[in-house]
Amino acid sequence: MRTLSHLSVVTVLALASTGCSFGSEGTFIGPRALDTCDLEIPICNTTAGCKLVEEDRYIEGQFPGQRSMIVPTAGEATIRVEVFWRSQLGPGADTEIIWHEPACVDAFRFESQGANIFDDTNAQGIFIKDRKVFREGEHLVEIRSDATGEFLVRTSVLTNSEIEAEKATGLF
């Protein structure tokens, strides 16, 4: 039995040293690196704090407040914004996500309209919103909320075939 418990400890230590995480926050982050998202990148007569490219980074922060980021696409695609709640202290009344087309020629909005956004969080503690965009280029994505809580945000760029495959699984 001693060998089994020694083997278990060695296995856990080996997995931890390779970057494997245990728990839902670690699963949400995966192999992504933290981006402080504190730059001032000019876009659309405003600035964004970072560029989240190729799904290799995530950001963290606190609401109430706002965060702005740039998400590039190679053409028509769906930009998924996922918010993992580290803490949920108060749902607020106004949460908004705005996806802009390049050069801000058009914008698409999600507005909570007073609904409790924590109730719209899945079993893993993730709030997910998708929006189809149509033009290639750099898309400004803005998140504003009067909710109170700590969060992590990651973005993904999905092709039409990836969205159809997800729909076929019934998970989204």
FIDOGU-971027 format. One record per atom (N, C-alpha, C): residue number from 1; residue in one letter; atom name; x, y, z. Coordinates in steps of 0.2 Angstrom, whole numbers, plus 2048, in hexadecimal, padded with zeros to 3 digits. Example, Ala and Ser with C-alpha at 12.3 -4.5 7.8 and 13.67 -1.06 7.14 Angstrom:
residues 2
+-----+-----+------+------+-------+-----+
|   n | res | atom | east | north |  up |
+-----+-----+------+------+-------+-----+
|   1 |   a |    N |  842 |   7E4 | 827 |
|   1 |   a |   CA |  83E |   7EA | 827 |
|   1 |   a |    C |  842 |   7F0 | 827 |
|   2 |   s |    N |  840 |   7F5 | 823 |
|   2 |   s |   CA |  844 |   7FB | 824 |
|   2 |   s |    C |  840 |   800 | 827 |
+-----+-----+------+------+-------+-----+
This chain:
residues 172
+-----+-----+------+------+-------+-----+
|   n | res | atom | east | north |  up |
+-----+-----+------+------+-------+-----+
|   1 |   m |    N |  804 |   7FA | 800 |
|   1 |   m |   CA |  800 |   800 | 800 |
|   1 |   m |    C |  804 |   806 | 800 |
|   2 |   r |    N |  80A |   806 | 803 |
|   2 |   r |   CA |  80E |   80C | 804 |
|   2 |   r |    C |  811 |   80E | 7FD |
|   3 |   t |    N |  812 |   809 | 7F8 |
|   3 |   t |   CA |  814 |   80A | 7F2 |
|   3 |   t |    C |  80F |   80E | 7EE |
|   4 |   l |    N |  808 |   80C | 7EF |
|   4 |   l |   CA |  803 |   80F | 7EB |
|   4 |   l |    C |  802 |   816 | 7ED |
|   5 |   s |    N |  803 |   818 | 7F4 |
|   5 |   s |   CA |  802 |   81F | 7F6 |
|   5 |   s |    C |  808 |   823 | 7F3 |
|   6 |   h |    N |  80E |   820 | 7F4 |
|   6 |   h |   CA |  814 |   823 | 7F1 |
|   6 |   h |    C |  813 |   825 | 7EA |
|   7 |   l |    N |  810 |   820 | 7E6 |
|   7 |   l |   CA |  80F |   821 | 7DF |
|   7 |   l |    C |  80A |   826 | 7DE |
|   8 |   s |    N |  805 |   826 | 7E2 |
|   8 |   s |   CA |  800 |   82B | 7E1 |
|   8 |   s |    C |  803 |   832 | 7E2 |
|   9 |   v |    N |  807 |   833 | 7E7 |
|   9 |   v |   CA |  80A |   83A | 7E8 |
|   9 |   v |    C |  80F |   83C | 7E3 |
|  10 |   v |    N |  812 |   837 | 7E0 |
|  10 |   v |   CA |  817 |   838 | 7DB |
|  10 |   v |    C |  813 |   83A | 7D4 |
|  11 |   t |    N |  80D |   837 | 7D3 |
|  11 |   t |   CA |  809 |   838 | 7CD |
|  11 |   t |    C |  806 |   83F | 7CE |
|  12 |   v |    N |  804 |   841 | 7D4 |
|  12 |   v |   CA |  801 |   848 | 7D5 |
|  12 |   v |    C |  806 |   84D | 7D4 |
|  13 |   l |    N |  80C |   84C | 7D7 |
|  13 |   l |   CA |  812 |   851 | 7D6 |
|  13 |   l |    C |  814 |   851 | 7CF |
|  14 |   a |    N |  814 |   84C | 7CB |
|  14 |   a |   CA |  816 |   84C | 7C4 |
|  14 |   a |    C |  811 |   850 | 7C0 |
|  15 |   l |    N |  80B |   84F | 7C1 |
|  15 |   l |   CA |  806 |   852 | 7BD |
|  15 |   l |    C |  806 |   85A | 7BF |
|  16 |   a |    N |  807 |   85C | 7C5 |
|  16 |   a |   CA |  807 |   863 | 7C7 |
|  16 |   a |    C |  80D |   866 | 7C4 |
|  17 |   s |    N |  812 |   863 | 7C3 |
|  17 |   s |   CA |  818 |   866 | 7C1 |
|  17 |   s |    C |  818 |   867 | 7B9 |
|  18 |   t |    N |  813 |   863 | 7B6 |
|  18 |   t |   CA |  812 |   864 | 7AF |
|  18 |   t |    C |  80D |   86A | 7AD |
|  19 |   g |    N |  80A |   86D | 7B2 |
|  19 |   g |   CA |  806 |   872 | 7B1 |
|  19 |   g |    C |  7FE |   870 | 7B2 |
|  20 |   c |    N |  7FD |   869 | 7B3 |
|  20 |   c |   CA |  7F6 |   867 | 7B4 |
|  20 |   c |    C |  7F3 |   86A | 7BA |
|  21 |   s |    N |  7ED |   86D | 7BA |
|  21 |   s |   CA |  7EA |   870 | 7BF |
|  21 |   s |    C |  7E4 |   86C | 7C2 |
|  22 |   f |    N |  7E3 |   86C | 7C8 |
|  22 |   f |   CA |  7DD |   869 | 7CB |
|  22 |   f |    C |  7D8 |   86E | 7CD |
|  23 |   g |    N |  7D2 |   86D | 7CB |
|  23 |   g |   CA |  7CD |   871 | 7CD |
|  23 |   g |    C |  7CA |   875 | 7C7 |
|  24 |   s |    N |  7C4 |   878 | 7C8 |
|  24 |   s |   CA |  7C1 |   87C | 7C2 |
|  24 |   s |    C |  7C5 |   882 | 7C0 |
|  25 |   e |    N |  7C8 |   886 | 7C4 |
|  25 |   e |   CA |  7CC |   88B | 7C2 |
|  25 |   e |    C |  7D2 |   889 | 7BD |
|  26 |   g |    N |  7D5 |   884 | 7C0 |
|  26 |   g |   CA |  7DB |   881 | 7BC |
|  26 |   g |    C |  7D9 |   87F | 7B5 |
|  27 |   t |    N |  7D3 |   87B | 7B5 |
|  27 |   t |   CA |  7D0 |   879 | 7AF |
|  27 |   t |    C |  7CE |   87E | 7AA |
|  28 |   f |    N |  7CB |   884 | 7AD |
|  28 |   f |   CA |  7C9 |   889 | 7A9 |
|  28 |   f |    C |  7D0 |   88C | 7A6 |
|  29 |   i |    N |  7D5 |   88D | 7A9 |
|  29 |   i |   CA |  7DB |   890 | 7A7 |
|  29 |   i |    C |  7DE |   88C | 7A2 |
|  30 |   g |    N |  7DF |   885 | 7A4 |
|  30 |   g |   CA |  7E2 |   881 | 79F |
|  30 |   g |    C |  7EA |   883 | 79E |
|  31 |   p |    N |  7EC |   883 | 798 |
|  31 |   p |   CA |  7F3 |   885 | 796 |
|  31 |   p |    C |  7F4 |   88C | 795 |
|  32 |   r |    N |  7EE |   890 | 796 |
|  32 |   r |   CA |  7EF |   897 | 794 |
|  32 |   r |    C |  7F3 |   89B | 799 |
|  33 |   a |    N |  7F6 |   8A0 | 797 |
|  33 |   a |   CA |  7FA |   8A5 | 79B |
|  33 |   a |    C |  7F6 |   8AB | 79D |
|  34 |   l |    N |  7F7 |   8AD | 7A3 |
|  34 |   l |   CA |  7F4 |   8B3 | 7A6 |
|  34 |   l |    C |  7F7 |   8B9 | 7A2 |
|  35 |   d |    N |  7F2 |   8BD | 7A0 |
|  35 |   d |   CA |  7F4 |   8C4 | 79C |
|  35 |   d |    C |  7F1 |   8C9 | 7A1 |
|  36 |   t |    N |  7F6 |   8CE | 7A3 |
|  36 |   t |   CA |  7F4 |   8D3 | 7A8 |
|  36 |   t |    C |  7EF |   8D8 | 7A4 |
|  37 |   c |    N |  7EF |   8D8 | 79E |
|  37 |   c |   CA |  7EA |   8DC | 79A |
|  37 |   c |    C |  7E9 |   8E3 | 79C |
|  38 |   d |    N |  7EF |   8E6 | 79D |
|  38 |   d |   CA |  7F0 |   8ED | 7A0 |
|  38 |   d |    C |  7F3 |   8F2 | 79B |
|  39 |   l |    N |  7F3 |   8F0 | 795 |
|  39 |   l |   CA |  7F6 |   8F4 | 790 |
|  39 |   l |    C |  7F1 |   8F9 | 78D |
|  40 |   e |    N |  7F3 |   8FE | 789 |
|  40 |   e |   CA |  7EE |   902 | 786 |
|  40 |   e |    C |  7EF |   902 | 77E |
|  41 |   i |    N |  7EC |   8FD | 77B |
|  41 |   i |   CA |  7EC |   8FC | 774 |
|  41 |   i |    C |  7E7 |   8FF | 771 |
|  42 |   p |    N |  7E9 |   904 | 76C |
|  42 |   p |   CA |  7E3 |   908 | 769 |
|  42 |   p |    C |  7DF |   904 | 764 |
|  43 |   i |    N |  7D8 |   905 | 765 |
|  43 |   i |   CA |  7D4 |   901 | 761 |
|  43 |   i |    C |  7CD |   905 | 762 |
|  44 |   c |    N |  7CA |   906 | 75C |
|  44 |   c |   CA |  7C3 |   909 | 75C |
|  44 |   c |    C |  7C2 |   90F | 760 |
|  45 |   n |    N |  7C7 |   914 | 760 |
|  45 |   n |   CA |  7C6 |   91A | 764 |
|  45 |   n |    C |  7C6 |   919 | 76B |
|  46 |   t |    N |  7C9 |   914 | 76D |
|  46 |   t |   CA |  7CA |   912 | 774 |
|  46 |   t |    C |  7D0 |   90E | 775 |
|  47 |   t |    N |  7D1 |   90A | 77A |
|  47 |   t |   CA |  7D7 |   906 | 77B |
|  47 |   t |    C |  7D4 |   8FF | 77E |
|  48 |   a |    N |  7D8 |   8FA | 77D |
|  48 |   a |   CA |  7D7 |   8F3 | 780 |
|  48 |   a |    C |  7DD |   8F2 | 784 |
|  49 |   g |    N |  7DC |   8EE | 789 |
|  49 |   g |   CA |  7E2 |   8EC | 78D |
|  49 |   g |    C |  7E6 |   8E7 | 78B |
|  50 |   c |    N |  7E4 |   8E2 | 786 |
|  50 |   c |   CA |  7E8 |   8DD | 783 |
|  50 |   c |    C |  7E5 |   8DA | 77D |
|  51 |   k |    N |  7E9 |   8D6 | 77A |
|  51 |   k |   CA |  7E7 |   8D2 | 774 |
|  51 |   k |    C |  7E7 |   8CB | 776 |
|  52 |   l |    N |  7E1 |   8C7 | 776 |
|  52 |   l |   CA |  7E1 |   8C0 | 777 |
|  52 |   l |    C |  7E1 |   8BC | 771 |
|  53 |   v |    N |  7E7 |   8BA | 76F |
|  53 |   v |   CA |  7E8 |   8B7 | 769 |
|  53 |   v |    C |  7E8 |   8AF | 769 |
|  54 |   e |    N |  7E5 |   8AB | 765 |
|  54 |   e |   CA |  7E6 |   8A4 | 764 |
|  54 |   e |    C |  7E4 |   8A1 | 76B |
|  55 |   e |    N |  7E0 |   8A3 | 76F |
|  55 |   e |   CA |  7DE |   8A0 | 775 |
|  55 |   e |    C |  7E3 |   89D | 77A |
|  56 |   d |    N |  7E9 |   8A2 | 77A |
|  56 |   d |   CA |  7EE |   8A0 | 77E |
|  56 |   d |    C |  7EF |   8A4 | 785 |
|  57 |   r |    N |  7EA |   8A8 | 786 |
|  57 |   r |   CA |  7EB |   8AD | 78C |
|  57 |   r |    C |  7E4 |   8AD | 78F |
|  58 |   y |    N |  7E4 |   8AF | 795 |
|  58 |   y |   CA |  7DE |   8B1 | 799 |
|  58 |   y |    C |  7DF |   8B7 | 79D |
|  59 |   i |    N |  7DA |   8BB | 79F |
|  59 |   i |   CA |  7DB |   8C0 | 7A4 |
|  59 |   i |    C |  7D7 |   8BF | 7AA |
|  60 |   e |    N |  7D9 |   8C3 | 7AF |
|  60 |   e |   CA |  7D5 |   8C3 | 7B5 |
|  60 |   e |    C |  7D3 |   8CA | 7B8 |
|  61 |   g |    N |  7CE |   8CA | 7BC |
|  61 |   g |   CA |  7CD |   8D1 | 7BF |
|  61 |   g |    C |  7C7 |   8D1 | 7C4 |
|  62 |   q |    N |  7C4 |   8D6 | 7C5 |
|  62 |   q |   CA |  7BE |   8D7 | 7C9 |
|  62 |   q |    C |  7B9 |   8DC | 7C6 |
|  63 |   f |    N |  7B3 |   8DA | 7C8 |
|  63 |   f |   CA |  7AD |   8DE | 7C6 |
|  63 |   f |    C |  7AB |   8E1 | 7CD |
|  64 |   p |    N |  7A8 |   8E7 | 7CD |
|  64 |   p |   CA |  7A6 |   8EB | 7C7 |
|  64 |   p |    C |  7AC |   8EE | 7C4 |
|  65 |   g |    N |  7AA |   8EF | 7BD |
|  65 |   g |   CA |  7AF |   8F2 | 7B9 |
|  65 |   g |    C |  7AE |   8F0 | 7B2 |
|  66 |   q |    N |  7B4 |   8F1 | 7AE |
|  66 |   q |   CA |  7B4 |   8EF | 7A7 |
|  66 |   q |    C |  7BB |   8ED | 7A5 |
|  67 |   r |    N |  7BB |   8E8 | 7A0 |
|  67 |   r |   CA |  7C1 |   8E6 | 79D |
|  67 |   r |    C |  7C0 |   8E6 | 795 |
|  68 |   s |    N |  7C5 |   8E8 | 792 |
|  68 |   s |   CA |  7C5 |   8E8 | 78A |
|  68 |   s |    C |  7CB |   8E4 | 788 |
|  69 |   m |    N |  7CA |   8E0 | 782 |
|  69 |   m |   CA |  7CF |   8DC | 77F |
|  69 |   m |    C |  7CE |   8DC | 778 |
|  70 |   i |    N |  7D3 |   8DA | 774 |
|  70 |   i |   CA |  7D3 |   8D9 | 76D |
|  70 |   i |    C |  7D3 |   8D2 | 76C |
|  71 |   v |    N |  7CE |   8D0 | 767 |
|  71 |   v |   CA |  7CE |   8C9 | 765 |
|  71 |   v |    C |  7CE |   8C8 | 75E |
|  72 |   p |    N |  7D4 |   8C6 | 75B |
|  72 |   p |   CA |  7D4 |   8C6 | 753 |
|  72 |   p |    C |  7D1 |   8C0 | 751 |
|  73 |   t |    N |  7CE |   8C1 | 74B |
|  73 |   t |   CA |  7CB |   8BB | 747 |
|  73 |   t |    C |  7CE |   8BB | 740 |
|  74 |   a |    N |  7CE |   8B5 | 73D |
|  74 |   a |   CA |  7D0 |   8B5 | 736 |
|  74 |   a |    C |  7CA |   8B5 | 731 |
|  75 |   g |    N |  7C5 |   8B7 | 733 |
|  75 |   g |   CA |  7BF |   8B8 | 72F |
|  75 |   g |    C |  7B9 |   8B7 | 733 |
|  76 |   e |    N |  7B3 |   8B5 | 730 |
|  76 |   e |   CA |  7AD |   8B3 | 734 |
|  76 |   e |    C |  7AE |   8AE | 739 |
|  77 |   a |    N |  7AC |   8AF | 73F |
|  77 |   a |   CA |  7AD |   8AB | 744 |
|  77 |   a |    C |  7A9 |   8AC | 74A |
|  78 |   t |    N |  7A9 |   8A8 | 74F |
|  78 |   t |   CA |  7A5 |   8AA | 756 |
|  78 |   t |    C |  7AB |   8AB | 75B |
|  79 |   i |    N |  7AA |   8B1 | 75E |
|  79 |   i |   CA |  7AE |   8B2 | 764 |
|  79 |   i |    C |  7AA |   8B0 | 76A |
|  80 |   r |    N |  7AD |   8AC | 76E |
|  80 |   r |   CA |  7AB |   8A9 | 774 |
|  80 |   r |    C |  7AE |   8AD | 77A |
|  81 |   v |    N |  7AA |   8B0 | 77F |
|  81 |   v |   CA |  7AD |   8B3 | 785 |
|  81 |   v |    C |  7AB |   8AF | 78A |
|  82 |   e |    N |  7AF |   8AC | 78E |
|  82 |   e |   CA |  7AE |   8A8 | 794 |
|  82 |   e |    C |  7B0 |   8AC | 79A |
|  83 |   v |    N |  7AC |   8AC | 79F |
|  83 |   v |   CA |  7AE |   8AF | 7A6 |
|  83 |   v |    C |  7AD |   8AA | 7AB |
|  84 |   f |    N |  7B3 |   8A8 | 7AE |
|  84 |   f |   CA |  7B3 |   8A4 | 7B4 |
|  84 |   f |    C |  7B3 |   8A8 | 7BA |
|  85 |   w |    N |  7AE |   8A7 | 7BF |
|  85 |   w |   CA |  7AD |   8AB | 7C5 |
|  85 |   w |    C |  7B1 |   8A8 | 7CA |
|  86 |   r |    N |  7B6 |   8AB | 7CD |
|  86 |   r |   CA |  7BA |   8A9 | 7D3 |
|  86 |   r |    C |  7B6 |   8AA | 7D9 |
|  87 |   s |    N |  7B2 |   8B0 | 7D9 |
|  87 |   s |   CA |  7AD |   8B1 | 7DE |
|  87 |   s |    C |  7A7 |   8B5 | 7DB |
|  88 |   q |    N |  7A2 |   8B4 | 7DE |
|  88 |   q |   CA |  79B |   8B7 | 7DC |
|  88 |   q |    C |  798 |   8BA | 7E2 |
|  89 |   l |    N |  79A |   8C1 | 7E3 |
|  89 |   l |   CA |  797 |   8C4 | 7E9 |
|  89 |   l |    C |  791 |   8C8 | 7E8 |
|  90 |   g |    N |  78F |   8CA | 7E2 |
|  90 |   g |   CA |  789 |   8CE | 7E0 |
|  90 |   g |    C |  788 |   8CE | 7D9 |
|  91 |   p |    N |  782 |   8CC | 7D6 |
|  91 |   p |   CA |  781 |   8CB | 7CF |
|  91 |   p |    C |  780 |   8D2 | 7CB |
|  92 |   g |    N |  77F |   8D7 | 7CF |
|  92 |   g |   CA |  77E |   8DE | 7CB |
|  92 |   g |    C |  778 |   8DE | 7C7 |
|  93 |   a |    N |  777 |   8E3 | 7C3 |
|  93 |   a |   CA |  771 |   8E3 | 7BF |
|  93 |   a |    C |  773 |   8E4 | 7B8 |
|  94 |   d |    N |  779 |   8E6 | 7B6 |
|  94 |   d |   CA |  77B |   8E8 | 7AF |
|  94 |   d |    C |  782 |   8E5 | 7AD |
|  95 |   t |    N |  781 |   8E0 | 7A9 |
|  95 |   t |   CA |  787 |   8DD | 7A7 |
|  95 |   t |    C |  787 |   8DD | 79F |
|  96 |   e |    N |  78C |   8DF | 79C |
|  96 |   e |   CA |  78C |   8E0 | 794 |
|  96 |   e |    C |  792 |   8DD | 791 |
|  97 |   i |    N |  792 |   8DA | 78C |
|  97 |   i |   CA |  797 |   8D8 | 788 |
|  97 |   i |    C |  796 |   8DB | 781 |
|  98 |   i |    N |  79B |   8DE | 77E |
|  98 |   i |   CA |  79A |   8E1 | 777 |
|  98 |   i |    C |  7A0 |   8DE | 773 |
|  99 |   w |    N |  79E |   8DB | 76E |
|  99 |   w |   CA |  7A3 |   8D9 | 769 |
|  99 |   w |    C |  7A3 |   8DE | 763 |
| 100 |   h |    N |  7A8 |   8E1 | 761 |
| 100 |   h |   CA |  7A9 |   8E6 | 75B |
| 100 |   h |    C |  7AC |   8E2 | 755 |
| 101 |   e |    N |  7A9 |   8E4 | 750 |
| 101 |   e |   CA |  7AC |   8E2 | 749 |
| 101 |   e |    C |  7B3 |   8E6 | 749 |
| 102 |   p |    N |  7B8 |   8E4 | 745 |
| 102 |   p |   CA |  7BE |   8E8 | 744 |
| 102 |   p |    C |  7BC |   8F0 | 742 |
| 103 |   a |    N |  7C0 |   8F4 | 744 |
| 103 |   a |   CA |  7BF |   8FC | 743 |
| 103 |   a |    C |  7B8 |   8FE | 746 |
| 104 |   c |    N |  7B5 |   8FA | 74A |
| 104 |   c |   CA |  7AF |   8FB | 74E |
| 104 |   c |    C |  7A9 |   8FE | 749 |
| 105 |   v |    N |  7A9 |   8FA | 743 |
| 105 |   v |   CA |  7A3 |   8FC | 73E |
| 105 |   v |    C |  79D |   8F9 | 740 |
| 106 |   d |    N |  79D |   8F4 | 745 |
| 106 |   d |   CA |  797 |   8F2 | 747 |
| 106 |   d |    C |  798 |   8EF | 74E |
| 107 |   a |    N |  793 |   8EE | 752 |
| 107 |   a |   CA |  794 |   8EB | 759 |
| 107 |   a |    C |  78E |   8E6 | 75B |
| 108 |   f |    N |  78F |   8E1 | 75F |
| 108 |   f |   CA |  78A |   8DC | 761 |
| 108 |   f |    C |  78A |   8DC | 768 |
| 109 |   r |    N |  785 |   8DC | 76C |
| 109 |   r |   CA |  784 |   8DD | 773 |
| 109 |   r |    C |  781 |   8D7 | 776 |
| 110 |   f |    N |  783 |   8D5 | 77C |
| 110 |   f |   CA |  780 |   8D1 | 781 |
| 110 |   f |    C |  77E |   8D6 | 787 |
| 111 |   e |    N |  778 |   8D6 | 789 |
| 111 |   e |   CA |  776 |   8DA | 78F |
| 111 |   e |    C |  772 |   8D6 | 794 |
| 112 |   s |    N |  774 |   8D6 | 79A |
| 112 |   s |   CA |  771 |   8D2 | 79F |
| 112 |   s |    C |  76A |   8D4 | 7A1 |
| 113 |   q |    N |  769 |   8DB | 7A0 |
| 113 |   q |   CA |  762 |   8DE | 7A1 |
| 113 |   q |    C |  75F |   8DC | 7A7 |
| 114 |   g |    N |  763 |   8DD | 7AC |
| 114 |   g |   CA |  761 |   8DC | 7B3 |
| 114 |   g |    C |  761 |   8D5 | 7B6 |
| 115 |   a |    N |  762 |   8D0 | 7B1 |
| 115 |   a |   CA |  762 |   8C9 | 7B3 |
| 115 |   a |    C |  769 |   8C7 | 7B8 |
| 116 |   n |    N |  768 |   8C3 | 7BC |
| 116 |   n |   CA |  76E |   8C0 | 7C0 |
| 116 |   n |    C |  773 |   8BC | 7BC |
| 117 |   i |    N |  778 |   8BF | 7BA |
| 117 |   i |   CA |  77D |   8BC | 7B6 |
| 117 |   i |    C |  780 |   8B5 | 7B9 |
| 118 |   f |    N |  780 |   8B5 | 7C0 |
| 118 |   f |   CA |  782 |   8AF | 7C3 |
| 118 |   f |    C |  77E |   8A9 | 7C1 |
| 119 |   d |    N |  777 |   8AB | 7C0 |
| 119 |   d |   CA |  773 |   8A5 | 7BF |
| 119 |   d |    C |  774 |   8A3 | 7B8 |
| 120 |   d |    N |  777 |   8A6 | 7B3 |
| 120 |   d |   CA |  779 |   8A5 | 7AC |
| 120 |   d |    C |  780 |   8A1 | 7AC |
| 121 |   t |    N |  782 |   89F | 7B2 |
| 121 |   t |   CA |  789 |   89C | 7B2 |
| 121 |   t |    C |  788 |   894 | 7B2 |
| 122 |   n |    N |  78C |   891 | 7AE |
| 122 |   n |   CA |  78B |   889 | 7AE |
| 122 |   n |    C |  78E |   886 | 7B4 |
| 123 |   a |    N |  78D |   87F | 7B4 |
| 123 |   a |   CA |  78F |   87B | 7BA |
| 123 |   a |    C |  796 |   87C | 7BC |
| 124 |   q |    N |  79A |   87E | 7B7 |
| 124 |   q |   CA |  7A2 |   87F | 7B9 |
| 124 |   q |    C |  7A3 |   886 | 7BB |
| 125 |   g |    N |  79E |   88A | 7BC |
| 125 |   g |   CA |  79F |   891 | 7BE |
| 125 |   g |    C |  7A1 |   896 | 7B8 |
| 126 |   i |    N |  79F |   894 | 7B2 |
| 126 |   i |   CA |  7A1 |   898 | 7AC |
| 126 |   i |    C |  79B |   89B | 7A9 |
| 127 |   f |    N |  79C |   8A2 | 7A8 |
| 127 |   f |   CA |  797 |   8A6 | 7A4 |
| 127 |   f |    C |  799 |   8A6 | 79D |
| 128 |   i |    N |  796 |   8A4 | 798 |
| 128 |   i |   CA |  798 |   8A3 | 791 |
| 128 |   i |    C |  793 |   8A7 | 78D |
| 129 |   k |    N |  796 |   8AB | 789 |
| 129 |   k |   CA |  792 |   8AF | 783 |
| 129 |   k |    C |  796 |   8AF | 77D |
| 130 |   d |    N |  793 |   8AD | 778 |
| 130 |   d |   CA |  795 |   8AC | 771 |
| 130 |   d |    C |  792 |   8B2 | 76C |
| 131 |   r |    N |  796 |   8B4 | 768 |
| 131 |   r |   CA |  794 |   8B9 | 763 |
| 131 |   r |    C |  797 |   8B8 | 75C |
| 132 |   k |    N |  793 |   8B7 | 757 |
| 132 |   k |   CA |  796 |   8B6 | 750 |
| 132 |   k |    C |  798 |   8BD | 74E |
| 133 |   v |    N |  79E |   8BD | 74B |
| 133 |   v |   CA |  7A1 |   8C4 | 748 |
| 133 |   v |    C |  7A2 |   8C2 | 740 |
| 134 |   f |    N |  7A3 |   8C7 | 73C |
| 134 |   f |   CA |  7A3 |   8C5 | 735 |
| 134 |   f |    C |  7A9 |   8C8 | 731 |
| 135 |   r |    N |  7AD |   8CC | 734 |
| 135 |   r |   CA |  7B3 |   8CF | 731 |
| 135 |   r |    C |  7B9 |   8CC | 734 |
| 136 |   e |    N |  7BE |   8CB | 72F |
| 136 |   e |   CA |  7C5 |   8CA | 731 |
| 136 |   e |    C |  7C8 |   8D0 | 735 |
| 137 |   g |    N |  7CC |   8CF | 73A |
| 137 |   g |   CA |  7CF |   8D4 | 73D |
| 137 |   g |    C |  7CF |   8D4 | 745 |
| 138 |   e |    N |  7D1 |   8DA | 748 |
| 138 |   e |   CA |  7D1 |   8DA | 74F |
| 138 |   e |    C |  7CA |   8DD | 752 |
| 139 |   h |    N |  7C7 |   8D9 | 756 |
| 139 |   h |   CA |  7C1 |   8DA | 759 |
| 139 |   h |    C |  7C2 |   8DD | 760 |
| 140 |   l |    N |  7BF |   8E3 | 761 |
| 140 |   l |   CA |  7BF |   8E5 | 768 |
| 140 |   l |    C |  7B9 |   8E2 | 76C |
| 141 |   v |    N |  7BB |   8DF | 772 |
| 141 |   v |   CA |  7B6 |   8DB | 776 |
| 141 |   v |    C |  7B6 |   8DF | 77D |
| 142 |   e |    N |  7B0 |   8E2 | 77F |
| 142 |   e |   CA |  7B0 |   8E5 | 785 |
| 142 |   e |    C |  7AB |   8E2 | 78A |
| 143 |   i |    N |  7AD |   8E1 | 790 |
| 143 |   i |   CA |  7A9 |   8DE | 795 |
| 143 |   i |    C |  7A8 |   8E3 | 79B |
| 144 |   r |    N |  7A2 |   8E5 | 79C |
| 144 |   r |   CA |  7A0 |   8E9 | 7A2 |
| 144 |   r |    C |  79B |   8E6 | 7A6 |
| 145 |   s |    N |  79C |   8E7 | 7AD |
| 145 |   s |   CA |  797 |   8E4 | 7B1 |
| 145 |   s |    C |  797 |   8E8 | 7B8 |
| 146 |   d |    N |  791 |   8E8 | 7BB |
| 146 |   d |   CA |  791 |   8EB | 7C2 |
| 146 |   d |    C |  790 |   8E5 | 7C7 |
| 147 |   a |    N |  791 |   8DF | 7C4 |
| 147 |   a |   CA |  791 |   8DA | 7C9 |
| 147 |   a |    C |  797 |   8DA | 7CD |
| 148 |   t |    N |  797 |   8D7 | 7D3 |
| 148 |   t |   CA |  79D |   8D7 | 7D8 |
| 148 |   t |    C |  7A0 |   8D0 | 7D8 |
| 149 |   g |    N |  7A6 |   8CF | 7D6 |
| 149 |   g |   CA |  7AA |   8C9 | 7D6 |
| 149 |   g |    C |  7B0 |   8C9 | 7D3 |
| 150 |   e |    N |  7B4 |   8C4 | 7D4 |
| 150 |   e |   CA |  7BB |   8C3 | 7D1 |
| 150 |   e |    C |  7BA |   8BE | 7CB |
| 151 |   f |    N |  7BD |   8BF | 7C6 |
| 151 |   f |   CA |  7BC |   8BB | 7C0 |
| 151 |   f |    C |  7C2 |   8BA | 7BC |
| 152 |   l |    N |  7C2 |   8B5 | 7B7 |
| 152 |   l |   CA |  7C7 |   8B3 | 7B2 |
| 152 |   l |    C |  7C3 |   8B4 | 7AC |
| 153 |   v |    N |  7C6 |   8B6 | 7A6 |
| 153 |   v |   CA |  7C3 |   8B6 | 7A0 |
| 153 |   v |    C |  7C8 |   8B3 | 79B |
| 154 |   r |    N |  7C5 |   8AF | 797 |
| 154 |   r |   CA |  7C8 |   8AC | 791 |
| 154 |   r |    C |  7C4 |   8AD | 78B |
| 155 |   t |    N |  7C7 |   8AD | 785 |
| 155 |   t |   CA |  7C3 |   8AE | 77F |
| 155 |   t |    C |  7C5 |   8A8 | 77A |
| 156 |   s |    N |  7C1 |   8A6 | 776 |
| 156 |   s |   CA |  7C2 |   8A1 | 770 |
| 156 |   s |    C |  7BF |   8A4 | 76A |
| 157 |   v |    N |  7C3 |   8A2 | 764 |
| 157 |   v |   CA |  7C0 |   8A4 | 75E |
| 157 |   v |    C |  7BE |   89D | 75B |
| 158 |   l |    N |  7B8 |   89C | 759 |
| 158 |   l |   CA |  7B5 |   896 | 756 |
| 158 |   l |    C |  7B3 |   897 | 74F |
| 159 |   t |    N |  7B4 |   892 | 74B |
| 159 |   t |   CA |  7B2 |   892 | 744 |
| 159 |   t |    C |  7AB |   890 | 744 |
| 160 |   n |    N |  7A7 |   891 | 73E |
| 160 |   n |   CA |  7A1 |   88E | 73E |
| 160 |   n |    C |  7A0 |   887 | 73F |
| 161 |   s |    N |  7A5 |   883 | 73C |
| 161 |   s |   CA |  7A5 |   87C | 73D |
| 161 |   s |    C |  7A6 |   87A | 744 |
| 162 |   e |    N |  7AA |   87D | 748 |
| 162 |   e |   CA |  7AB |   87C | 74F |
| 162 |   e |    C |  7A4 |   87D | 753 |
| 163 |   i |    N |  7A1 |   882 | 751 |
| 163 |   i |   CA |  79B |   884 | 754 |
| 163 |   i |    C |  796 |   87E | 753 |
| 164 |   e |    N |  795 |   87C | 74C |
| 164 |   e |   CA |  791 |   877 | 74B |
| 164 |   e |    C |  792 |   870 | 74E |
| 165 |   a |    N |  799 |   86F | 74F |
| 165 |   a |   CA |  79B |   869 | 752 |
| 165 |   a |    C |  799 |   869 | 75A |
| 166 |   e |    N |  799 |   86F | 75D |
| 166 |   e |   CA |  797 |   870 | 764 |
| 166 |   e |    C |  78F |   86F | 764 |
| 167 |   k |    N |  78C |   872 | 760 |
| 167 |   k |   CA |  784 |   871 | 760 |
| 167 |   k |    C |  782 |   86A | 75F |
| 168 |   a |    N |  786 |   866 | 75B |
| 168 |   a |   CA |  785 |   85F | 75A |
| 168 |   a |    C |  786 |   85B | 761 |
| 169 |   t |    N |  78A |   85D | 765 |
| 169 |   t |   CA |  78B |   85A | 76B |
| 169 |   t |    C |  786 |   85B | 770 |
| 170 |   g |    N |  782 |   861 | 76F |
| 170 |   g |   CA |  77D |   863 | 774 |
| 170 |   g |    C |  780 |   866 | 77A |
| 171 |   l |    N |  787 |   868 | 77A |
| 171 |   l |   CA |  78A |   86B | 780 |
| 171 |   l |    C |  789 |   873 | 780 |
| 172 |   f |    N |  788 |   876 | 77A |
| 172 |   f |   CA |  787 |   87D | 77A |
| 172 |   f |    C |  780 |   87E | 776 |
+-----+-----+------+------+-------+-----+
